[in-house]
Amino acid sequence: MSIFYTGINPLNKFKVVPIFLTINSAYAPYAAAAINSLMQHTDPKRYYRVIVLHDGLNLVNRIRLRHLVTKNCAIQFKKMTRSLYLKAIVAYCTRRKKGAGDFFSSAVYYYRFFIPRLFPIYEKAVYIDSDTILRDDIGKLFDVDLGEKVVAAVVDPKVTVIPEFRDYVDIALGVPHKEYVNDGVMVMSLKKMRKMKYLSTMIDLIKKYDADLVAPDQDYLNVILKGQILHLDPNWNAEPVKDLPKAVKLVHFNLFNKPWHYKNVPCERIFWNAAKGTGFTGDLKRQQAAFDEEKQRIDHEKVGALIKKGAELAKDKQILIKLDK
């Protein structure tokens, strides 16, 4: 397939299914596996457009990702520009990073919330993190009826099983933990998010509270859209486990134990099969080889630091951010 072929259907014969990812060049190898798995499970009677929001994806990686296009699935790149909103987020992330080396201190995590503003052509879209692997047609996820809800997402499994995170969500965020969702996979009503001015609301909260949160982008989503989130079937955002049920439609290698860092982790074969043929396999293998014991130690310490942070914030028994009604 030519690198200049975009997969764009000039006749607009099929309704477009827009899928967004947000990455930088470091995330490109993982995104390639995610996109490749997506394209392996498309419906030939539908048309898909993968839109990659990035902060300066280099030309080589754009060309390599472009090689993945098919006749019914295009890839489009959109570089984020420094608007006033993005500058506010970058400043916030910089403060978080200087404060405690926060795991979620990259502005890339917030790009997903610019989608409604940047793409007024779409009323609805799907967002997926770059560390996900599809096992079913993402068009089925796009077809989920949101009803009166603003977004659809899966209740975060880590919050339901880790007591410190449960307390943090219940007490420090004021969101019932059984309603708190992971924002790594979402069906988004872009029309409703534009109408409610989601992005400006989030920026206002950031400026007002400058809060030191556990998972800031996700925490803001759950606070702002409390009661307005449809809970998806958990099979659309499942954590990797040893005996993965056949019903799982999307595997999310969330936070730690990434197969490109560790060997012999759950669902590694699913990831490597998706990475095959993307042109990034060599990069991923080199990353895995370079992830030595010291890096593994630091990685595991981050888990403990997040749990400790959640416990300390919950102990204060104060809500960190409040949405003005």
VOBA-1610 file (N, C-alpha, C; in pm, whole numbers, padded with zeros to 5 digits, always signed):
BEGIN
Met+00084-00120+00000Met+00000+00000+00000Met+00088+00125+00000Ser+00059+00218-00085Ser+00137+00340-00094Ser+00127+00422+00035Ile+00237+00486+00074Ile+00233+00568+00194Ile+00148+00693+00172Phe+00118+00722+00045Phe+00038+00840+00015Phe-00111+00808+00013Tyr-00146+00679+00018Tyr-00286+00641+00021Tyr-00340+00662+00161Thr-00446+00735+00174Thr-00499+00769+00307Thr-00619+00685+00347Gly-00678+00613+00251Gly-00798+00539+00280Gly-00922+00624+00271Ile-00908+00751+00233Ile-01022+00842+00226Ile-01114+00801+00112Asn-01240+00789+00142Asn-01340+00748+00044Asn-01396+00872-00024Pro-01359+00900-00149Pro-01404+01023-00215Pro-01553+01029-00239Leu-01618+00912-00241Leu-01762+00907-00268Leu-01845+00917-00140Asn-01777+00912-00027Asn-01846+00917+00103Asn-01961+00818+00107Lys-01932+00698+00057Lys-02036+00595+00044Lys-02084+00542+00179Phe-01993+00535+00274Phe-02026+00480+00404Phe-02021+00588+00512Lys-02099+00572+00614Lys-02094+00663+00728Lys-01960+00646+00800Val-01896+00756+00833Val-01764+00752+00895Val-01773+00716+01043Val-01683+00628+01087Val-01665+00598+01229Val-01533+00664+01270Pro-01537+00779+01338Pro-01413+00846+01379Pro-01359+00789+01509Ile-01229+00755+01508Ile-01162+00701+01625Ile-01039+00786+01654Phe-01026+00833+01776Phe-00916+00922+01812Phe-00817+00854+01906Leu-00687+00884+01884Leu-00581+00848+01976Leu-00498+00974+02000Thr-00435+00984+02116Thr-00348+01099+02146Thr-00211+01046+02186Ile-00107+01091+02113Ile+00026+01035+02136Ile+00136+01139+02114Asn+00257+01103+02154Asn+00377+01170+02106Asn+00462+01064+02037Ser+00581+01100+01989Ser+00662+01003+01914Ser+00697+00880+01996Ala+00714+00898+02128Ala+00749+00784+02213Ala+00637+00680+02217Tyr+00512+00726+02201Tyr+00397+00635+02205Tyr+00367+00570+02070Ala+00434+00613+01964Ala+00401+00567+01829Ala+00404+00415+01814Pro+00503+00343+01868Pro+00504+00197+01852Pro+00383+00129+01913Tyr+00337+00178+02029Tyr+00220+00117+02094Tyr+00093+00151+02015Ala+00086+00276+01970Ala-00029+00318+01890Ala-00038+00237+01762Ala+00076+00202+01704Ala+00076+00122+01581Ala+00010-00014+01605Ala+00041-00077+01718Ala-00021-00206+01751Ala-00171-00188+01771Ala-00210-00081+01840Ala-00352-00054+01864Ala-00426-00034+01732Ile-00368+00049+01644Ile-00432+00079+01515Ile-00437-00045+01428Asn-00330-00123+01429Asn-00327-00245+01348Asn-00435-00343+01393Ser-00452-00357+01526Ser-00556-00447+01577Ser-00695-00395+01540Leu-00711-00264+01542Leu-00838-00203+01504Leu-00871-00236+01358Met-00771-00221+01272Met-00794-00242+01129Met-00817-00388+01094Gln-00769-00477+01178Gln-00790-00621+01157Gln-00932-00664+01191His-01008-00575+01256His-01144-00612+01299His-01250-00514+01248Thr-01225-00453+01135Thr-01324-00361+01080Thr-01430-00436+00998Asp-01544-00374+00986Asp-01652-00425+00903Asp-01630-00372+00761Pro-01614-00460+00661Pro-01586-00413+00525Pro-01696-00325+00466Lys-01814-00327+00529Lys-01925-00245+00480Lys-01927-00107+00544Arg-01827-00081+00631Arg-01822+00049+00697Arg-01691+00119+00665Tyr-01686+00248+00697Tyr-01568+00330+00672Tyr-01520+00392+00803Tyr-01392+00381+00830Tyr-01333+00424+00956Tyr-01224+00529+00930Arg-01213+00623+01021Arg-01104+00721+01014Arg-01038+00731+01151Val-00910+00691+01157Val-00831+00703+01278Val-00763+00840+01276Ile-00787+00917+01379Ile-00731+01053+01387Ile-00636+01058+01506Val-00510+01088+01477Val-00405+01088+01578Val-00371+01231+01616Leu-00403+01268+01740Leu-00363+01399+01792Leu-00225+01384+01855His-00133+01473+01820His+00005+01456+01866His+00069+01591+01893Asp+00185+01587+01960Asp+00255+01710+01996Asp+00383+01732+01915Gly+00394+01661+01803Gly+00514+01674+01720Gly+00566+01539+01675Leu+00476+01455+01626Leu+00512+01322+01577Leu+00608+01337+01460Asn+00725+01274+01468Asn+00823+01294+01361Asn+00779+01229+01230Leu+00840+01273+01120Leu+00800+01230+00986Leu+00814+01080+00968Val+00921+01023+01020Val+00943+00879+01005Val+00828+00801+01067Asn+00787+00838+01187Asn+00678+00767+01252Asn+00544+00791+01184Arg+00524+00911+01129Arg+00399+00935+01054Arg+00394+00845+00931Ile+00506+00830+00863Ile+00510+00743+00744Ile+00486+00598+00782Arg+00548+00555+00891Arg+00530+00415+00934Arg+00386+00388+00974Leu+00323+00481+01042Leu+00182+00464+01078Leu+00092+00470+00955Arg+00130+00554+00860Arg+00050+00567+00737Arg+00047+00436+00659His+00151+00355+00673His+00156+00226+00604His+00044+00132+00649Leu-00019+00160+00761Leu-00121+00071+00815Leu-00258+00090+00751Val-00276+00193+00670Val-00409+00223+00617Val-00462+00110+00529Thr-00592+00099+00524Thr-00659+00002+00438Thr-00762+00075+00354Lys-00831+00001+00269Lys-00928+00064+00179Lys-01046+00126+00251Asn-01077+00076+00370Asn-01191+00133+00441Asn-01152+00195+00575Cys-01021+00221+00593Cys-00976+00283+00717Cys-00860+00378+00690Ala-00883+00507+00711Ala-00782+00610+00688Ala-00711+00646+00818Ile-00596+00713+00804Ile-00526+00769+00919Ile-00502+00917+00891Gln-00537+00998+00987Gln-00521+01143+00977Gln-00441+01191+01097Phe-00352+01286+01076Phe-00270+01340+01185Phe-00307+01486+01211Lys-00315+01521+01339Lys-00345+01657+01378Lys-00248+01699+01488Lys-00161+01795+01456Lys-00067+01844+01556Lys-00136+01947+01645Met-00118+01931+01775Met-00178+02024+01870Met-00100+02155+01871Thr-00170+02264+01865Thr-00107+02395+01870Thr-00130+02458+02006Arg-00041+02548+02045Arg-00045+02605+02180Arg-00151+02714+02193Ser-00275+02673+02208Ser-00383+02765+02237Ser-00374+02807+02383Leu-00455+02903+02423Leu-00457+02946+02563Leu-00496+02830+02655Tyr-00590+02749+02609Tyr-00634+02634+02690Tyr-00519+02536+02708Leu-00448+02505+02599Leu-00340+02408+02607Leu-00224+02463+02691Lys-00198+02592+02680Lys-00092+02652+02762Lys-00124+02639+02910Ala-00251+02655+02945Ala-00292+02640+03085Ala-00270+02497+03133Ile-00297+02401+03047Ile-00279+02260+03082Ile-00131+02226+03093Val-00050+02274+02999Val+00094+02249+03003Val+00153+02307+03132Ala+00112+02427+03169Ala+00161+02489+03292Ala+00122+02406+03414Tyr-00001+02357+03416Tyr-00050+02273+03525Tyr+00031+02144+03535Cys+00053+02079+03420Cys+00129+01954+03417Cys+00274+01977+03461Thr+00331+02088+03422Thr+00467+02121+03462Thr+00479+02137+03613Arg+00381+02201+03673Arg+00380+02215+03820Arg+00368+02079+03888Arg+00285+01992+03834Arg+00269+01860+03892Arg+00399+01780+03883Lys+00466+01792+03768Lys+00590+01718+03747Lys+00699+01766+03841Lys+00708+01896+03858Lys+00810+01952+03948Lys+00780+01918+04093Gly+00651+01907+04123Gly+00612+01882+04261Gly+00647+01743+04309Ala+00612+01642+04227Ala+00634+01504+04275Ala+00665+01407+04163Gly+00704+01458+04047Gly+00732+01368+03937Gly+00611+01285+03901Asp+00496+01347+03897Asp+00368+01279+03878Asp+00367+01193+03752Phe+00315+01071+03765Phe+00305+00979+03651Phe+00218+01037+03540Phe+00119+01118+03579Phe+00025+01174+03482Phe+00056+01322+03454Ser+00184+01354+03441Ser+00222+01494+03425Ser+00244+01536+03281Ser+00194+01458+03186Ser+00207+01492+03044Ser+00077+01552+02992Ala+00089+01660+02915Ala-00029+01725+02858Ala-00099+01635+02757Val-00029+01533+02707Val-00089+01441+02610Val-00217+01378+02665Tyr-00222+01356+02796Tyr-00340+01294+02857Tyr-00465+01380+02842Tyr-00447+01509+02818Tyr-00561+01601+02811Tyr-00606+01629+02667Tyr-00529+01583+02569Tyr-00564+01612+02430Tyr-00702+01560+02394Arg-00743+01449+02455Arg-00872+01388+02422Arg-00988+01485+02445Phe-00971+01579+02536Phe-01080+01671+02568Phe-01086+01791+02474Phe-00990+01799+02382Phe-00992+01902+02279Phe-01068+01854+02154Ile-01099+01726+02148Ile-01162+01667+02030Ile-01292+01738+01992Pro-01384+01762+02085Pro-01509+01831+02046Pro-01483+01967+01984Arg-01386+02040+02037Arg-01357+02174+01989Arg-01286+02173+01853Leu-01196+02078+01834Leu-01115+02074+01712Leu-01186+02011+01593Phe-01289+01930+01621Phe-01355+01856+01513Phe-01507+01877+01518Pro-01552+01998+01487Pro-01696+02027+01490Pro-01775+01949+01385Ile-01705+01889+01289Ile-01772+01811+01185Ile-01837+01686+01243Tyr-01786+01638+01358Tyr-01837+01514+01417Tyr-01927+01543+01537Glu-02037+01468+01546Glu-02125+01476+01662Glu-02093+01370+01766Lys-02023+01266+01722Lys-01995+01153+01810Lys-01863+01090+01766Ala-01788+01033+01860Ala-01661+00970+01827Ala-01623+00869+01934Val-01524+00787+01901Val-01467+00693+01997Val-01324+00737+02026Tyr-01286+00733+02153Tyr-01148+00758+02192Tyr-01090+00631+02253Ile-00965+00595+02215Ile-00896+00483+02278Ile-00752+00524+02311Asp-00701+00476+02423Asp-00561+00497+02458Asp-00472+00419+02362Ser-00346+00460+02354Ser-00253+00394+02262Ser-00208+00257+02312Asp-00233+00226+02440Asp-00193+00096+02494Asp-00311-00001+02501Thr-00393+00003+02398Thr-00508-00088+02389Thr-00495-00177+02266Ile-00557-00293+02273Ile-00560-00385+02159Ile-00705-00429+02137Leu-00754-00410+02015Leu-00891-00447+01980Leu-00900-00595+01944Arg-01011-00656+01985Arg-01040-00795+01948Arg-01177-00806+01882Asp-01238-00692+01854Asp-01369-00688+01790Asp-01381-00557+01714Asp-01486-00544+01636Asp-01509-00426+01554Asp-01540-00305+01639Ile-01457-00202+01631Ile-01478-00082+01710Ile-01603-00007+01665Gly-01652-00039+01547Gly-01777+00019+01500Gly-01894-00016+01591Lys-01887-00133+01655Lys-01991-00174+01750Lys-01991-00083+01873Leu-01871-00040+01912Leu-01860+00052+02025Leu-01916+00188+01987Phe-01885+00233+01867Phe-01935+00360+01818Phe-02088+00362+01815Asp-02149+00246+01789Asp-02294+00236+01776Asp-02368+00239+01910Val-02296+00236+02021Val-02361+00240+02154Val-02447+00365+02165Asp-02571+00345+02205Asp-02666+00456+02221Asp-02641+00524+02355Leu-02599+00649+02349Leu-02570+00724+02471Leu-02694+00776+02541Gly-02805+00779+02469Gly-02926+00835+02529Gly-02904+00980+02568Glu-02932+01011+02696Glu-02912+01147+02746Glu-02773+01168+02805Lys-02691+01061+02809Lys-02559+01071+02869Lys-02461+01142+02775Val-02352+01190+02833Val-02253+01266+02756Val-02143+01176+02702Val-02096+01082+02783Val-01997+00985+02738Val-02034+00848+02791Ala-01972+00745+02733Ala-01986+00608+02783Ala-01845+00555+02809Ala-01826+00489+02922Ala-01696+00435+02960Ala-01716+00321+03060Val-01608+00248+03085Val-01614+00134+03176Val-01572+00176+03317Val-01644+00128+03417Val-01606+00153+03556Val-01464+00104+03578Asp-01380+00187+03638Asp-01238+00156+03654Asp-01219+00036+03747Pro-01165-00075+03695Pro-01151-00195+03779Pro-01051-00179+03894Lys-00948-00094+03874Lys-00849-00076+03980Lys-00910-00007+04101Val-01002+00084+04077Val-01067+00155+04187Val-01157+00061+04267Thr-01215-00035+04200Thr-01307-00126+04270Thr-01234-00227+04357Val-01104-00252+04331Val-01034-00357+04405Val-00925-00304+04499Ile-00886-00178+04485Ile-00780-00122+04571Ile-00845-00027+04671Pro-00846-00061+04800Pro-00916+00019+04902Pro-00874+00166+04905Glu-00744+00192+04889Glu-00695+00330+04893Glu-00754+00413+04780Phe-00767+00354+04663Phe-00827+00425+04551Phe-00977+00444+04570Arg-01043+00344+04629Arg-01186+00358+04658Arg-01211+00475+04751Asp-01131+00485+04858Asp-01147+00594+04954Asp-01118+00728+04888Tyr-01015+00732+04807Tyr-00978+00856+04738Tyr-01092+00907+04651Val-01151+00817+04573Val-01260+00856+04483Val-01383+00898+04562Asp-01420+00818+04661Asp-01539+00848+04742Asp-01525+00978+04820Ile-01409+00997+04883Ile-01391+01108+04977Ile-01330+01232+04912Ala-01215+01215+04843Ala-01144+01331+04789Ala-01207+01387+04663Leu-01277+01301+04588Leu-01343+01349+04466Leu-01494+01365+04483Gly-01550+01297+04581Gly-01694+01304+04601Gly-01772+01232+04495Val-01710+01131+04433Val-01774+01049+04330Val-01787+00907+04383Pro-01904+00846+04380Pro-01917+00707+04424Pro-01824+00618+04343His-01743+00537+04411His-01642+00459+04339His-01703+00361+04239Lys-01826+00320+04262Lys-01891+00229+04167Lys-01934+00300+04039Glu-01921+00433+04037Glu-01955+00510+03918Glu-01831+00568+03849Tyr-01717+00559+03913Tyr-01593+00620+03862Tyr-01540+00538+03745Val-01519+00603+03631Val-01482+00531+03509Val-01337+00558+03468Asn-01285+00466+03390Asn-01154+00482+03326Asn-01176+00552+03193Asp-01099+00660+03168Asp-01122+00737+03045Asp-01031+00695+02930Gly-00971+00575+02941Gly-00886+00525+02833Gly-00961+00472+02714Val-01090+00445+02733Val-01178+00404+02623Val-01311+00475+02646Met-01352+00556+02549Met-01476+00632+02565Met-01552+00644+02433Val-01683+00640+02445Val-01771+00687+02338Val-01812+00827+02381Met-01789+00925+02296Met-01808+01064+02333Met-01915+01132+02247Ser-02011+01194+02312Ser-02104+01281+02239Ser-02035+01416+02227Leu-01970+01439+02116Leu-01898+01564+02095Leu-01994+01682+02092Lys-02112+01658+02041Lys-02214+01762+02035Lys-02252+01810+02175Lys-02274+01715+02267Lys-02312+01751+02403Lys-02196+01814+02479Met-02074+01766+02452Met-01957+01823+02519Met-01933+01967+02475Arg-01962+01995+02347Arg-01951+02133+02299Arg-02057+02220+02364Lys-02177+02167+02372Lys-02288+02244+02428Lys-02264+02280+02573Met-02209+02188+02650Met-02185+02213+02793Met-02051+02283+02818Lys-01973+02305+02710Lys-01841+02371+02719Lys-01751+02296+02815Tyr-01736+02167+02787Tyr-01658+02080+02875Tyr-01515+02131+02893Leu-01449+02165+02783Leu-01308+02203+02791Leu-01287+02327+02878Ser-01367+02429+02857Ser-01351+02551+02936Ser-01385+02526+03083Thr-01481+02437+03109Thr-01515+02400+03247Thr-01396+02334+03315Met-01329+02243+03244Met-01212+02176+03299Met-01100+02275+03327Ile-01076+02367+03234Ile-00971+02467+03251Ile-01001+02556+03371Asp-01129+02592+03389Asp-01168+02674+03504Asp-01137+02603+03635Leu-01164+02471+03639Leu-01136+02395+03761Leu-00986+02386+03786Ile-00910+02368+03679Ile-00764+02361+03693Ile-00710+02492+03750Lys-00758+02604+03697Lys-00710+02734+03743Lys-00757+02765+03885Lys-00878+02723+03917Lys-00934+02755+04048Lys-00868+02677+04160Tyr-00846+02546+04137Tyr-00799+02461+04245Tyr-00651+02421+04236Asp-00597+02416+04113Asp-00459+02371+04094Asp-00436+02244+04177Ala-00530+02151+04168Ala-00533+02036+04259Ala-00427+01931+04225Asp-00370+01874+04328Asp-00274+01765+04315Asp-00353+01634+04324Leu-00389+01579+04209Leu-00477+01464+04202Leu-00399+01336+04168Val-00466+01222+04183Val-00403+01094+04153Val-00398+01071+04001Ala-00510+01087+03935Ala-00518+01069+03789Ala-00595+01188+03733Pro-00529+01304+03720Pro-00597+01431+03695Pro-00697+01432+03580Asp-00655+01393+03460Asp-00747+01401+03345Asp-00872+01318+03370Gln-00853+01200+03426Gln-00964+01109+03455Gln-01049+01160+03571Asp-00984+01217+03671Asp-01055+01270+03787Asp-01146+01386+03747Tyr-01093+01477+03662Tyr-01174+01589+03617Tyr-01297+01539+03541Leu-01277+01440+03455Leu-01389+01384+03378Leu-01499+01334+03470Asn-01460+01257+03570Asn-01559+01196+03659Asn-01631+01299+03745Val-01562+01405+03783Val-01626+01510+03862Val-01719+01594+03776Ile-01671+01636+03660Ile-01750+01723+03571Ile-01874+01652+03519Leu-01858+01523+03485Leu-01970+01449+03425Leu-02037+01351+03523Lys-02026+01380+03650Lys-02091+01295+03750Lys-02240+01281+03719Gly-02286+01157+03707Gly-02427+01130+03676Gly-02460+01139+03529Gln-02361+01172+03446Gln-02385+01188+03302Gln-02303+01090+03218Ile-02258+00982+03283Ile-02174+00883+03215Ile-02249+00750+03207Leu-02258+00695+03089Leu-02316+00563+03068Leu-02207+00459+03092His-02237+00357+03170His-02139+00254+03199His-02142+00145+03092Leu-02027+00130+03027Leu-02013+00033+02919Leu-01995-00109+02973Asp-02020-00206+02887Asp-01986-00345+02915Asp-01835-00351+02945Pro-01793-00408+03058Pro-01650-00415+03094Pro-01562-00481+02989Asn-01621-00560+02901Asn-01543-00627+02796Asn-01485-00528+02696Trp-01531-00402+02699Trp-01477-00301+02608Trp-01357-00228+02669Asn-01316-00264+02790Asn-01197-00204+02850Asn-01151-00297+02961Ala-01093-00410+02920Ala-01057-00514+03015Ala-00907-00514+03043Glu-00872-00535+03169Glu-00731-00547+03204Glu-00679-00684+03160Pro-00550-00692+03124Pro-00494-00821+03084Pro-00488-00919+03201Val-00537-01038+03179Val-00531-01144+03280Val-00483-01272+03212Lys-00439-01368+03293Lys-00377-01489+03238Lys-00473-01564+03146Asp-00593-01591+03192Asp-00691-01662+03110Asp-00798-01563+03066Leu-00768-01490+02961Leu-00858-01384+02915Leu-00986-01444+02856Pro-01102-01404+02905Pro-01228-01455+02850Pro-01243-01421+02701Lys-01304-01510+02627Lys-01323-01487+02484Lys-01413-01368+02458Ala-01496-01333+02555Ala-01591-01223+02538Ala-01524-01087+02537Val-01398-01078+02582Val-01328-00948+02588Val-01308-00893+02448Lys-01351-00768+02430Lys-01344-00704+02300Lys-01226-00608+02287Leu-01174-00561+02400Leu-01060-00470+02401Leu-00977-00494+02526Val-00846-00511+02507Val-00753-00529+02619Val-00678-00399+02640His-00672-00353+02763His-00607-00226+02796His-00488-00254+02888Phe-00367-00234+02836Phe-00245-00253+02914Phe-00221-00126+02996Asn-00305-00106+03093Asn-00311+00020+03167Asn-00204+00028+03277Leu-00136+00140+03285Leu-00040+00174+03389Leu+00088+00090+03387Phe+00084-00038+03429Phe+00209-00111+03450Phe+00204-00251+03387Asn+00318-00322+03396Asn+00332-00455+03336Asn+00305-00454+03187Lys+00362-00355+03120Lys+00348-00345+02974Lys+00428-00457+02908Pro+00375-00523+02806Pro+00450-00632+02740Pro+00574-00584+02666Trp+00581-00455+02634Trp+00703-00403+02570Trp+00808-00365+02674His+00777-00385+02803His+00874-00366+02910His+00910-00498+02978Tyr+00811-00584+02996Tyr+00830-00707+03071Tyr+00801-00830+02985Lys+00868-00938+03018Lys+00839-01067+02957Lys+00746-01146+03049Asn+00673-01238+02990Asn+00586-01328+03066Asn+00480-01255+03146Val+00417-01156+03083Val+00305-01087+03146Val+00175-01131+03077Pro+00062-01118+03146Pro-00065-01160+03086Pro-00094-01091+02953Cys-00142-01168+02858Cys-00187-01120+02726Cys-00074-01066+02638Glu+00050-01102+02669Glu+00160-01052+02587Glu+00150-01100+02443Arg+00101-01222+02424Arg+00089-01275+02287Arg-00010-01194+02206Ile-00117-01148+02270Ile-00217-01067+02201Ile-00153-00937+02152Phe-00070-00877+02238Phe-00003-00753+02198Phe+00096-00777+02085Trp+00183-00878+02099Trp+00286-00899+01997Trp+00227-00940+01863Asn+00115-01011+01864Asn+00047-01045+01738Asn-00004-00918+01669Ala-00053-00823+01750Ala-00103-00697+01693Ala+00012-00611+01643Ala+00128-00619+01708Ala+00244-00538+01669Ala+00311-00592+01544Lys+00288-00721+01514Lys+00353-00784+01399Lys+00311-00715+01268Gly+00408-00681+01187Gly+00379-00621+01057Gly+00362-00470+01061Thr+00379-00408+01179Thr+00361-00262+01188Thr+00489-00186+01154Gly+00603-00256+01155Gly+00730-00189+01133Gly+00793-00139+01262Phe+00725-00161+01375Phe+00775-00113+01503Phe+00820-00226+01596Thr+00813-00350+01549Thr+00846-00463+01636Thr+00987-00455+01690Gly+01082-00417+01604Gly+01220-00404+01647Gly+01237-00301+01757Asp+01169-00187+01742Asp+01173-00082+01844Asp+01121-00135+01977Leu+01011-00209+01970Leu+00949-00260+02092Leu+01037-00364+02161Lys+01100-00451+02083Lys+01190-00552+02140Lys+01311-00486+02206Arg+01362-00379+02143Arg+01475-00308+02203Arg+01435-00238+02333Gln+01313-00185+02336Gln+01264-00124+02459Gln+01258-00228+02571Gln+01208-00345+02537Gln+01195-00452+02637Gln+01333-00493+02689Ala+01429-00505+02599Ala+01565-00546+02638Ala+01632-00440+02725Ala+01600-00313+02700Ala+01662-00203+02774Ala+01595-00176+02909Phe+01479-00239+02932Phe+01406-00216+03057Phe+01466-00305+03165Asp+01577-00262+03220Asp+01655-00343+03313Asp+01593-00345+03453Glu+01663-00408+03546Glu+01611-00425+03682Glu+01587-00291+03752Glu+01673-00195+03726Glu+01657-00064+03789Glu+01529+00004+03740Lys+01504-00002+03611Lys+01382+00057+03556Lys+01259-00017+03606Gln+01271-00149+03620Gln+01159-00227+03673Gln+01131-00189+03818Arg+01238-00166+03894Arg+01221-00127+04034Arg+01148+00007+04045Ile+01190+00103+03962Ile+01126+00235+03962Ile+00980+00223+03919Asp+00955+00136+03821Asp+00819+00116+03771Asp+00728+00065+03883His+00777-00032+03959His+00697-00087+04068His+00680+00013+04182Glu+00780+00098+04203Glu+00768+00200+04306Glu+00657+00300+04273Lys+00636+00323+04145Lys+00531+00416+04103Lys+00393+00365+04145Val+00376+00233+04141Val+00248+00176+04184Val+00223+00209+04331Gly+00324+00183+04413Gly+00311+00212+04555Gly+00291+00359+04583Ala+00358+00445+04503Ala+00345+00590+04524Ala+00204+00638+04494Leu+00143+00583+04388Leu+00006+00622+04354Leu-00092+00580+04463Ile-00075+00457+04511Ile-00164+00407+04617Ile-00147+00490+04744Lys-00023+00520+04779Lys+00005+00602+04897Lys-00056+00742+04884Lys-00043+00799+04766Lys-00097+00933+04741Lys-00249+00934+04758Gly-00314+00832+04702Gly-00459+00822+04716Gly-00502+00813+04861Ala-00428+00732+04939Ala-00460+00715+05081Ala-00443+00845+05159Glu-00336+00918+05130Glu-00310+01044+05201Glu-00414+01150+05169Leu-00454+01157+05042Leu-00554+01257+05003Leu-00691+01224+05063Ala-00722+01095+05073Ala-00849+01055+05133Ala-00851+01082+05283Lys-00735+01070+05346Lys-00723+01089+05491Lys-00759+01231+05533Asp-00736+01327+05441Asp-00768+01467+05473Asp-00918+01493+05480Lys-00996+01401+05422Lys-01142+01410+05423Lys-01194+01544+05369Gln-01129+01592+05264Gln-01173+01714+05196Gln-01189+01687+05047Ile-01295+01742+04990Ile-01314+01728+04845Ile-01219+01824+04775Leu-01142+01772+04681Leu-01035+01850+04619Leu-01083+01945+04510Ile-01183+01903+04436Ile-01238+01990+04330Ile-01390+01981+04332Lys-01453+02096+04319Lys-01599+02101+04321Lys-01649+02174+04197Leu-01749+02117+04136Leu-01809+02178+04017Leu-01919+02274+04060Asp-01905+02398+04021Asp-02008+02497+04053Asp-02133+02470+03973Lys-02245+02464+04041Lys-02373+02438+03975Lys-02439+02567+03929
//
